[in-house]
Amino acid sequence: MVHLSQREQQLPGSAIESILDASAKDKRVISLGPGEPHFGLPPPLLAHARVLIATSNHYTAPSGLLELREAICKKLARDNKIHALPENVVVTTGSQEALLIATAISLDVSEEILLPNPSYMAFLPTIELFNAKPRFFALHEEHDFEPNPDEIKKQINQKTRVILLNSPANPTGNVIRRKIMEEIADIAVEKDLAVFSDEAYERITYERKHISMASLNGMQDRTFTFQSFSKTFAMCGFRLGYVAAPEEAAAAIRKTHLYTTICAPTLSQKLGIKALQLPHKYTDSMVREYARGRKLVHSRLNNMGLTTPLPHGAFYAFSNVKHLNKSSTQFALDLFRKEKVAVIPGSDFGTNGEGHIRVSFATELSLIKEALDRMERFTNR
Ligand SMILES: Cc1ncc(COP(=O)(O)O)c(C=O)c1O
């Protein structure tokens, strides 16, 4: 018999998996579940990838190709006002691997990291894998799910090492405003904490502007900035992300990276260099398309009685279904069975996600319309 560790057995399963599995098998299903762009690769990248295959069969250094890290530094300075050197950057197999390694090098057993509830479903298991201790600060619908610095401060104790933030946020679509960022930065400085800043959706914002924590005065010395090629360039499957961190931390991440995946895929790294040379128009046109979906989803969900704050970034709406008197998982399962629409139950994102569903608008507009018609029929019943 196979022995499974207790750690593995305690990792949460997610409802997302079974719903997305079932929706892939049934052509009648419209999925508003996806956490990734529905667009193909920008055409210049597709053409270039073909050429790169032949020279991409070797490993790179664990930190990633120097040319790519130099391009990332330029991008960080231009777009994020972060002034990093190639030594500060480690290229990883998706930004998720960077988060995993950063957790490994920052937290000893039972040391604490503060994270939002609800938040991206990978955060908590990542922390638990290293037997570090998660401590949550609640996000509230009436405040657009924006973190409250006072609530963060209340959770800090002797064992706290890191504050984790995600803006633009999955699953709520919130984008943290500068004033709130600054207040959280002050707390991090006062309590001498690191900040993990997950910026996977940095390029997908609407009327609010994305602010990088590391761009704030003095914060670069304590901030780990996680960014990704997945959403900005529709490159999810290439698994390419990176972290920019203080030099000592970057060296530690580099060291551990050798023992996780050695290096990010070489083909993806080379393609990443090309992606960073693309004019902004490719990402901008994706964002314009998301903006159409956002408008439609936001107004229709509210009109059908599912209270939904306007998402300021990413491609998710987070809707309240509490008045229907069923759990978010039951809502998602019933909607799936009766109307063949897949959404993600809010409980997958933490206890405070309960009573909500995540509706992704990274889907073709005509399908979004049809899915919303079906949802309206379902909620009217
Ligand atoms: C908030 C957040 N962070 C990180 C990731 C992982 O991104 P990557 O593809 O760079 O590993 C995701 C993916 O959906 C995400 O939603």
The ligand as a MOL file (V3000), in Angstrom:
LIG
                    3D

  0  0  0     0  0            999 V3000
M  V30 BEGIN CTAB
M  V30 COUNTS 16 16 0 0 0
M  V30 BEGIN ATOM
M  V30 1 C -3.1030 35.5690 -7.7310 0
M  V30 2 C -2.3430 34.5800 -8.5230 0
M  V30 3 N -1.0280 34.4400 -8.2950 0
M  V30 4 C -0.2870 33.5760 -8.9770 0
M  V30 5 C -0.8480 32.7650 -9.9470 0
M  V30 6 C 0.0270 31.7900 -10.6530 0
M  V30 7 O 0.5180 32.3380 -11.8210 0
M  V30 8 P 1.6860 31.6640 -12.6620 0
M  V30 9 O 1.0640 31.1300 -13.8860 0
M  V30 10 O 2.6560 32.7750 -12.9110 0
M  V30 11 O 2.2910 30.5890 -11.8190 0
M  V30 12 C -2.2050 32.8740 -10.2330 0
M  V30 13 C -2.8330 32.0150 -11.2470 0
M  V30 14 O -4.0020 32.0100 -11.4830 0
M  V30 15 C -2.9750 33.7970 -9.4930 0
M  V30 16 O -4.2810 33.9280 -9.7050 0
M  V30 END ATOM
M  V30 BEGIN BOND
M  V30 1 1 1 2
M  V30 2 1 2 3
M  V30 3 2 2 15
M  V30 4 2 3 4
M  V30 5 1 4 5
M  V30 6 1 5 6
M  V30 7 2 5 12
M  V30 8 1 6 7
M  V30 9 1 7 8
M  V30 10 2 8 9
M  V30 11 1 8 10
M  V30 12 1 8 11
M  V30 13 1 12 13
M  V30 14 1 12 15
M  V30 15 2 13 14
M  V30 16 1 15 16
M  V30 END BOND
M  V30 END CTAB
M  END
